[in-house]
Amino acid sequence: MSLLTEAIISLFLVLGGTFLLVGSYALVKLPDTMQRLHGPTKATTLGIGGTLIASMLYFWFEQGIPSVHELLVTLFLFLTAPITAHMIARAHLHRAVRRDDLVSEEEEVRS
């Protein structure tokens, strides 16, 4: 494996690890459930994606066979993480917000 290939793979691993660290820190330190959703859905998803892409590149350059498994896991993760966050946010709003506190569309148009 060439030095350039190792540098690219290392870059993806470092970027992925950095995003994972930031996402995990946000999950622990942010005060509200709605704010905590941003850590795992944005930063951690990019971190896992970067790590999986580094793994895919490593096996492609090392064995000469492109690894489809990591690509499928990455695509599945990028598709399901926003949907999961949306469902968690809706459940949180359903439990935490009273119906009287919601502004209806008619009231919004009047003001």
C-alpha positions in Angstrom: 0.0 0.0 0.0 1.4 3.4 -0.9 2.0 6.3 1.4 -0.8 8.4 -0.2 -3.3 5.6 0.3 -2.3 5.2 4.0 -2.6 9.0 4.4 -6.1 9.1 2.9 -7.3 6.2 5.1 -5.7 7.8 8.2 -7.4 11.1 7.3 -10.8 9.4 7.2 -10.2 7.6 10.5 -9.1 10.8 12.2 -12.0 12.8 10.8 -14.4 10.0 11.8 -13.0 9.7 15.3 -13.2 13.5 15.7 -16.9 13.6 14.6 -17.6 10.6 16.9 -16.0 12.4 19.9 -17.9 15.7 19.2 -21.2 13.8 18.8 -20.7 11.8 22.0 -19.8 14.9 23.9 -22.9 16.7 22.6 -25.1 13.8 23.6 -23.8 13.9 27.2 -23.5 17.7 27.7 -26.5 19.2 26.0 -29.4 19.9 28.4 -32.6 19.1 26.5 -33.8 16.1 24.6 -34.4 18.1 21.4 -30.8 19.5 21.6 -29.4 16.1 22.3 -30.7 14.8 19.0 -28.2 16.9 17.0 -25.2 15.1 18.4 -26.0 11.6 17.4 -27.8 12.4 14.2 -25.4 14.8 12.7 -21.9 14.4 14.1 -21.9 10.8 15.1 -23.5 9.7 11.8 -20.6 11.5 9.9 -18.1 9.9 12.3 -19.3 6.4 11.7 -19.6 7.1 8.0 -16.0 8.3 7.9 -14.8 5.2 9.8 -16.7 2.9 7.5 -15.3 4.6 4.4 -11.8 4.2 5.8 -12.5 0.5 6.3 -13.9 0.2 2.8 -10.8 1.9 1.3 -8.4 -0.2 3.3 -9.8 -3.5 2.2 -10.2 -2.3 -1.4 -6.5 -1.3 -1.6 -5.2 -4.1 0.5 -7.1 -7.0 -1.0 -8.1 -5.5 -4.4 -11.8 -6.2 -3.9 -14.2 -3.4 -3.2 -16.1 -4.1 0.0 -19.8 -3.6 -0.6 -20.8 -4.4 3.0 -19.3 -1.2 4.4 -20.9 0.9 1.6 -24.3 -0.6 2.3 -24.0 0.0 6.0 -23.0 3.6 5.4 -25.9 4.2 3.1 -28.3 2.6 5.5 -27.0 4.7 8.3 -27.3 7.9 6.4 -30.9 7.0 5.4 -32.1 5.9 8.8 -30.5 8.3 11.3 -32.6 11.4 10.2 -35.8 9.3 10.2 -35.0 8.0 13.7 -34.3 11.5 15.0 -37.5 12.8 13.5 -39.5 10.0 15.2 -37.8 10.7 18.5 -38.5 14.4 18.2 -42.2 13.8 17.4 -42.5 11.4 20.4 -40.9 14.0 22.6 -43.2 16.8 21.4 -46.2 14.5 21.8 -45.3 13.8 25.4 -43.9 17.2 26.4 -46.2 19.8 24.8 -49.8 20.3 25.8 -52.4 20.8 23.1 -53.3 24.2 24.5 -49.7 25.4 24.1 -49.6 24.7 20.3 -50.4 27.6 18.0 -53.0 26.6 15.4 -52.6 27.6 11.8 -55.6 30.0 12.1 -54.1 31.8 15.0 -50.7 32.0 13.2 -52.4 33.5 10.1 -54.2 36.1 12.1 -51.1 37.5 13.8 
